[in-house]
Amino acid sequence: MSSTTPVPPQGSFAPLRQMTFAVIWIATILGNTGSFMRDVASSWLVTDLGGGPAAVAMIQAAGTLPVFLLAIPAGVLSDILDRRRFLLVVQLCLAVLSGTLMVLSHQGLLTIQILVTVTFLGGVCAALVGPTWQSIVPELVPPSDLKNAVGLNSLGVNIARSIGPAAGGVLLASIGAAFTYGADVSSDLLVAAALLWWRRSKKADNALPEHFLGAFRAGIRYTRASRELHRVLLRAAVFFLFVSCVWALLPLIARDVLHGGASFYGVLLGAVGAGAIGGAVLLPRVRQRLTADHLLLAASVISALAMLVLALGPPKWVAIVALLGLGGAWITALTTLNGVAQSILPNWVRGRGLAVYLTVFNGAMAAGSLGWGALAQSIGVTSALWIGAAAVVVAALATYALTLPASEVDLTSSNQWPEPLLIDPVANDRGPVLIQVEYTIAREDLTAFVAALVRLSDERRRDGAYAWGLTQDTADPEHVVEWFMVESWAEHLRQHHRFSNAGADLQREATRFHKGDAPKVTHLLAIDRTQAAFQPS
């Protein structure tokens, strides 16, 4: 049976009726559980090997820094490679890395340098496949189940977050690090087996396939031109930079502030995961009453309160309650920011746009981990928590006025532009291409027309234009020419397919000022000086 056979939606768990999705979902929960167990072992072993706050924070940074460095290239790779094979190869690499830690731990050869190095390599693998795991979901379920499938994926991560750290702490304390790393190897192999079992359907060949560098440039162009995405990225960077304080210092909080052992550290991480699950269940109801900005502000305040409670060195059960609240606040912020980013990204660039979001997220976490670790090294863990809590609240209030995009617009392709007229075929790699749109605008309408065109220019740039402008005929001021440049003929043809219904609305708003028939559109191709496109008579 095809994994994408349409079925009527039956609620939040309807995607699990699709066998392929269910198998891969369960396998990824087990795989993520193993990863959390591995991370707990590595973080705690650093303290056993004599590492201070800076060394512990470096482990956190080593796992997140690669996503900051590689998320955007990974987003491109997810669009141009066979996703199943790509995931399978990287999953096997993860198994090899954890197997290496298992052998070295068994022989007593682990050092802080080895732990940081292997954690970094594991982060590289996670960075490479992060966008791909998100991209395969539409292939596993029918469109009617897509939103529920995305929600189940988030739930699965938090199930693993609630189970993995606690299980890792127990295994580490009772059996040892080698067995904990071995459990992660088994989980990686289970995920690989699920990917081998999946028979991915072959997609039809794309008439205009994107290559790595061109797709990379297109993603960067879109990000630079999307002001809505800029607001999301800034709010995400500020939140995660300061809240990373508690993540970076949690092993030391468990040992030095709360006087617990490895198993208690796992329980604390499990409490964060359990709080995240609870938050994910309650969030749909809360979202009906609060805006995205209110949710993010509430998440910041709750996170700061949790940090203050931990700084006081409370009884262990109080710390667990505080981390339950932190988990709920964490999933609220994560889901809110990710959901807004999803809503403002069209399908053609969603993987690359989310990769940019992941870059900012992990960059903020990595920078914050290093910064808070260095601060705790000099002034102490408790003082760093006090400063971090104050910084979270101040930053949230300072950025509150920078509202998140609230409305969802229709970003599906309008297919409105007619195909360009051609006398002879044009090579796809030929360019650049200059597109001119000629308007006749009454003088009294010029100001309103220019304002409408400026709004439309953002759409042009997001869809592929690297330059845009407006010109006016000196001999006829009512003759206005909009122009924009695209790097190649193929990229302009892609621009035709990318132009959204929201962009079409902007275009109609601008063209209503035009007098006469439809505006004249001209396509001008650059001529290669060494091989002219035509010979003069």
C-alpha positions in Angstrom: 0.0 0.0 0.0 1.3 3.4 -0.8 2.2 5.6 2.1 0.4 8.5 0.6 -3.0 6.9 0.0 -5.6 9.5 0.9 -7.7 8.8 4.0 -10.1 11.0 5.9 -8.3 12.8 8.8 -9.1 11.1 12.1 -7.4 13.6 14.5 -4.0 14.1 15.9 -2.9 10.5 15.6 -4.4 9.9 12.1 -0.9 9.9 10.4 0.0 6.7 12.3 -2.5 4.9 10.1 0.1 5.3 7.3 2.4 2.3 7.9 5.6 3.9 6.5 5.1 7.0 8.7 4.4 4.9 11.8 7.5 2.8 11.3 9.8 5.7 10.7 8.2 7.7 13.5 8.7 5.0 16.1 12.3 4.4 14.8 13.2 8.1 15.1 11.8 8.2 18.6 14.2 5.3 19.5 17.0 7.0 17.6 16.5 10.3 19.4 16.3 8.5 22.7 19.7 7.0 22.1 21.1 10.3 21.1 19.9 11.9 24.4 21.4 9.0 26.3 24.7 9.5 24.5 24.7 13.3 25.2 24.0 12.7 28.9 27.0 10.3 29.1 29.3 12.7 27.3 28.3 15.7 29.4 28.7 13.9 32.7 32.0 12.2 31.7 33.4 15.7 31.2 32.8 16.5 34.8 34.3 13.1 35.9 37.4 13.9 33.8 37.9 17.1 35.7 36.3 19.6 33.3 35.0 22.9 34.7 32.1 25.1 33.4 33.9 26.0 30.3 34.6 22.4 29.3 31.0 21.4 30.0 29.7 24.3 28.0 32.1 23.4 25.2 30.3 20.0 24.9 27.0 21.8 24.4 28.5 24.1 21.8 30.2 21.3 20.0 26.8 19.6 19.4 25.1 22.8 18.2 27.8 24.7 16.3 27.8 22.4 13.3 24.1 23.1 12.7 25.0 26.8 12.7 27.7 26.2 10.1 26.0 23.6 7.9 22.2 24.0 8.1 21.9 26.0 4.9 24.1 23.7 2.8 22.2 20.8 4.3 18.9 22.4 3.3 20.2 22.6 -0.3 21.3 19.0 -0.2 17.9 17.8 1.0 16.5 19.2 -2.3 19.0 17.8 -4.8 20.0 14.4 -3.3 18.0 11.2 -2.9 16.7 11.8 0.7 16.4 8.2 1.7 19.9 7.3 0.8 21.3 10.5 2.3 19.6 9.8 5.6 20.8 6.2 5.6 24.4 7.0 5.0 24.5 9.7 7.7 22.7 7.4 10.2 25.4 4.7 9.7 28.0 7.4 10.3 26.3 8.2 13.6 26.4 4.5 14.6 30.2 4.4 13.9 30.8 7.5 16.0 28.9 6.1 19.0 30.6 2.8 18.5 33.9 4.6 18.7 32.9 6.2 22.0 31.8 2.8 23.3 35.1 1.1 22.6 37.2 4.0 24.0 35.1 4.2 27.1 35.4 0.4 27.7 39.2 0.7 27.4 39.4 3.8 29.6 40.9 5.9 26.8 38.3 8.7 26.7 39.5 12.3 27.2 37.8 15.7 27.1 39.3 16.4 23.7 38.0 13.1 22.3 34.5 13.8 23.7 34.4 17.3 22.3 35.7 16.1 18.9 33.2 13.2 18.6 30.4 15.4 19.8 31.3 17.9 17.1 31.3 15.2 14.4 27.9 13.9 15.7 26.7 17.5 15.4 27.9 17.6 11.8 25.8 14.5 11.0 22.8 15.9 12.7 23.2 19.2 10.9 23.3 17.5 7.5 20.1 15.5 8.0 18.0 18.0 10.0 16.3 19.7 7.0 15.9 16.3 5.3 14.0 14.7 8.2 11.5 17.6 7.9 11.4 17.4 4.2 10.3 13.8 3.9 7.2 14.2 6.0 5.0 15.2 3.0 6.2 12.0 1.2 4.9 9.8 4.1 1.4 11.0 4.6 -1.5 12.5 2.5 -1.9 16.3 2.5 -4.9 16.1 4.9 -2.6 14.6 7.6 0.4 16.8 7.1 -0.1 19.2 10.0 -0.9 16.4 12.4 2.3 14.5 11.1 4.4 17.6 11.9 2.8 17.8 15.4 3.5 14.1 15.9 7.2 14.6 15.0 7.5 17.3 17.6 5.8 15.1 20.1 8.2 12.2 19.3 11.2 14.4 19.9 9.9 15.4 23.3 9.0 11.8 24.2 12.6 11.0 23.5 13.7 14.0 25.5 11.7 12.9 28.5 12.9 9.2 28.3 16.4 9.4 26.9 18.2 11.6 29.5 16.7 9.8 32.5 17.5 6.4 31.0 20.9 7.6 30.1 21.6 8.8 33.6 20.4 5.5 35.1 22.5 3.4 32.7 25.5 5.6 33.2 25.3 5.3 37.0 24.5 1.6 37.2 26.3 0.0 34.3 28.7 2.5 32.9 29.3 4.8 29.9 30.3 2.0 27.5 26.9 0.3 27.8 25.2 3.7 27.4 27.0 4.4 24.2 26.2 0.8 23.0 22.5 1.5 23.5 22.9 4.5 21.2 24.6 2.4 18.6 21.6 0.0 18.6 19.1 2.9 18.3 21.1 4.2 15.3 21.0 0.8 13.6 17.2 0.6 14.2 16.7 3.9 12.4 18.9 2.7 9.5 16.8 -0.5 9.3 13.6 1.5 9.0 15.1 3.6 6.2 16.2 0.4 4.4 12.6 -0.9 4.7 11.1 2.2 3.3 10.5 2.0 -0.4 10.5 5.6 -1.5 8.5 6.3 -4.7 10.4 7.8 -7.5 9.6 11.4 -8.3 9.1 12.7 -11.8 12.1 14.4 -13.3 12.1 18.1 -12.8 12.4 20.0 -16.1 14.3 22.7 -14.3 16.4 21.0 -11.7 18.4 23.2 -9.4 22.1 22.6 -8.8 23.8 23.1 -5.5 25.4 26.6 -6.0 22.3 28.0 -7.8 19.9 26.6 -5.2 22.2 28.0 -2.4 22.2 31.5 -3.9 18.4 31.3 -4.4 17.9 30.5 -0.7 20.2 33.3 0.4 18.4 35.7 -1.9 15.1 34.8 -0.5 16.3 35.2 3.1 17.8 38.6 2.4 14.6 39.9 0.8 12.1 38.5 3.3 11.5 41.1 6.0 8.9 38.9 7.7 11.6 36.2 8.1 14.0 38.7 9.4 11.7 39.4 12.4 11.3 35.8 13.2 15.1 35.2 13.0 15.8 38.2 15.3 13.3 37.1 17.9 14.6 33.6 17.8 18.2 34.7 18.2 17.4 36.8 21.2 15.4 34.2 23.0 17.7 31.2 22.5 20.9 33.2 23.2 19.8 34.0 26.7 17.8 30.9 27.6 20.8 28.8 26.5 22.3 29.7 29.9 20.4 27.0 31.7 21.1 24.4 29.0 24.8 25.1 29.1 25.2 24.9 32.8 22.6 22.2 33.7 25.2 19.4 34.4 27.0 21.8 36.9 23.6 22.9 38.4 22.8 19.2 39.0 26.1 18.4 40.6 27.3 21.6 42.4 24.1 23.6 43.1 21.6 20.7 43.7 24.2 18.1 44.9 22.9 15.3 42.6 24.6 12.6 40.6 24.4 11.4 37.1 21.0 9.8 37.5 19.6 13.0 38.9 21.0 14.9 36.0 19.1 12.6 33.7 15.9 13.1 35.8 16.2 16.9 35.4 16.6 16.5 31.6 13.6 14.1 31.6 11.6 16.7 33.5 12.3 19.2 30.7 11.1 16.7 28.2 8.0 15.9 30.2 7.2 19.5 30.6 7.6 20.0 26.9 5.1 17.2 26.2 2.6 18.8 28.6 3.2 22.1 27.0 2.6 20.7 23.5 -0.7 19.2 24.7 -2.0 22.4 26.3 -0.6 24.8 23.6 -3.5 24.5 21.1 -5.9 25.8 23.7 -3.6 28.5 24.9 -3.0 29.6 21.4 -6.7 30.4 21.0 -6.4 33.1 23.6 -2.9 34.5 23.2 -1.1 35.8 20.1 2.3 34.6 19.1 4.0 37.6 20.7 2.2 36.9 24.0 3.2 33.3 23.9 6.9 34.2 23.4 6.8 36.7 26.2 5.2 34.2 28.5 7.8 31.6 27.6 10.5 34.1 28.4 9.1 35.0 31.8 8.6 31.3 32.8 12.1 30.4 31.7 13.5 33.3 33.8 11.5 32.1 36.8 12.9 28.6 36.4 16.4 29.9 36.3 15.9 32.0 39.4 14.5 28.9 41.3 17.5 26.9 40.3 19.9 29.7 41.4 18.4 29.5 44.9 19.6 25.8 45.3 16.2 24.5 46.2 15.2 20.9 47.2 15.5 18.5 44.4 11.7 18.1 43.9 11.4 21.9 43.6 14.1 21.9 40.9 12.2 19.2 39.0 9.0 21.2 39.1 10.9 24.3 37.9 12.3 22.3 34.9 8.8 21.0 34.1 7.9 24.6 33.7 11.0 25.3 31.7 10.2 22.4 29.3 6.7 23.9 28.8 8.1 27.3 28.1 10.8 25.8 25.8 8.3 24.0 23.6 6.0 27.0 23.5 8.8 29.3 22.2 10.1 26.6 19.8 6.7 25.7 18.3 5.6 29.4 18.1 8.7 30.5 16.3 8.9 27.5 14.0 5.2 27.7 13.2 5.5 31.4 12.2 8.5 30.6 10.1 6.6 27.8 8.3 3.6 30.0 7.6 5.6 32.7 5.8 7.8 30.3 3.7 6.5 29.0 0.3 7.0 25.4 -0.6 9.8 25.9 -3.1 12.2 27.4 -0.5 10.8 26.0 2.7 13.7 23.6 3.3 16.3 26.4 2.8 14.3 28.9 4.8 14.0 26.5 7.7 17.7 25.8 7.4 18.4 29.5 7.9 16.1 29.4 10.9 18.0 26.3 12.3 21.3 28.2 11.6 20.2 31.1 13.8 18.7 28.8 16.5 21.9 26.7 16.8 24.2 29.6 16.4 22.5 31.4 19.3 22.6 28.2 21.4 26.3 27.7 20.6 27.3 31.3 21.2 25.2 31.4 24.4 26.7 28.1 25.7 30.3 29.4 25.2 29.4 32.8 26.7 27.6 31.5 29.7 30.2 28.9 30.4 32.9 31.5 30.4 30.9 33.7 32.7 30.2 30.9 35.1 33.9 30.0 35.1 34.7 33.5 36.4 31.8 34.4 38.7 30.2 31.1 39.5 27.2 29.1 38.3 24.7 30.7 40.7 25.6 34.2 39.7 25.5 33.4 36.0 21.9 32.0 36.5 20.9 35.3 38.2 22.3 37.3 35.3 20.8 35.0 32.8 17.3 35.2 34.2 17.4 39.0 34.2 18.8 39.1 30.7 15.9 36.8 29.4 13.3 39.2 30.8 15.0 42.4 29.6 15.6 41.0 26.1 11.9 39.8 25.8 10.6 43.2 26.8 13.0 45.0 24.5 12.0 42.9 21.4 8.3 42.7 22.2 7.5 45.6 20.0 9.0 43.8 17.0 5.9 41.8 16.4 6.0 38.4 14.7 4.1 38.1 11.4 0.5 37.3 12.4 -1.4 36.6 9.2 -0.9 33.7 6.8 -1.0 34.6 3.1 -1.6 32.4 0.1 2.0 31.4 -1.0 1.0 28.8 -3.5 2.0 29.3 -7.1 -0.4 31.6 -9.0 0.8 30.3 -12.4 -0.3 33.8 -13.6 2.7 34.8 -15.8 2.5 33.7 -19.5 5.4 31.9 -20.9 7.9 34.3 -22.5 7.8 34.6 -26.3 10.8 33.1 -28.1 12.0 33.2 -31.6 14.7 30.6 -31.0 15.3 28.3 -28.1 17.3 29.8 -25.2 19.9 27.8 -23.2 18.9 27.5 -19.6 22.2 28.6 -18.3 22.3 31.7 -20.4 22.1 35.0 -18.6 21.8 37.3 -16.9 18.2 38.2 -17.9 16.8 41.7 -17.8 13.0 41.9 -17.5 11.3 45.2 -18.2 7.6 45.9 -17.5 6.3 49.2 -19.0 3.4 51.1 -17.4 1.5 54.2 -18.3 0.7 56.0 -15.1 -1.1 59.3 -14.6 0.9 61.9 -12.7 -1.6 62.1 -9.9 -1.3 58.3 -9.3 2.5 58.1 -9.5 3.1 58.3 -5.7 0.6 55.5 -4.9 1.8 53.4 -7.8 5.5 53.6 -6.7 4.5 52.6 -3.2 2.6 49.5 -4.6 5.6 48.6 -6.8 8.0 48.9 -3.9 5.9 46.3 -2.0 5.9 44.1 -5.1 9.7 44.4 -5.4 10.1 42.3 -2.2 8.3 39.5 -4.0 10.5 39.9 -7.1 13.7 39.6 -5.0 12.4 36.7 -3.0 11.5 34.8 -6.1 14.9 35.2 -7.8 15.7 38.8 -8.8 19.1 40.0 -7.6 18.5 43.7 -8.7 15.4 45.7 -9.1 14.5 49.3 -10.0 12.1 51.9 -11.4 12.8 54.3 -14.2 10.8 57.2 -15.8 10.9 58.5 -19.3 12.3 62.0 -19.4 10.3 62.8 -22.6 7.1 61.2 -21.2 6.8 61.2 -17.4 3.8 59.0 -17.5 5.9 56.2 -19.1 7.3 54.2 -16.2 9.5 51.1 -16.6 10.0 48.5 -13.8 13.0 46.4 -14.3 14.6 43.5 -12.5 17.5 41.2 -13.2 17.8 37.4 -12.8 21.0 35.4 -13.1 19.9 32.9 -15.8 17.1 32.0 -18.1 16.4 28.9 -16.1 16.1 30.9 -12.9 13.6 33.3 -14.6 11.5 30.3 -15.7 11.6 29.1 -12.1 10.5 32.6 -11.1 7.4 32.1 -13.2 6.5 29.0 -11.1 7.5 30.7 -7.8 5.3 33.7 -8.2 2.6 33.3 -5.5 -1.0 34.3 -5.2 0.0 36.8 -2.6 2.4 38.3 -5.1 -0.3 38.3 -7.7 -2.5 40.4 -5.3 0.3 42.9 -5.0 0.8 42.9 -8.8 -3.0 43.6 -9.3 -2.8 46.4 -6.8 0.0 48.0 -8.8 -1.4 47.5 -12.3 -4.8 49.0 -11.5 -3.0 52.4 -11.9 -1.9 51.5 -15.4 -3.8 53.1 -18.3 -4.6 51.1 -21.4 -4.1 47.4 -22.2 -1.9 45.1 -20.1 1.6 46.4 -19.3 4.2 45.5 -22.0 6.8 42.9 -20.8 10.2 42.5 -22.4 12.9 39.9 -21.8 16.4 41.0 -22.6 19.3 38.5 -22.6 23.0 39.4 -22.2 25.1 38.7 -25.3 28.3 36.8 -25.0 31.0 39.0 -26.6 33.0 36.0 -27.7 30.0 34.3 -29.4 27.3 36.7 -30.3 23.7 35.5 -30.4 23.2 37.0 -33.8 25.3 38.3 -36.7 24.6 41.9 -38.0 23.6 42.1 -41.6 
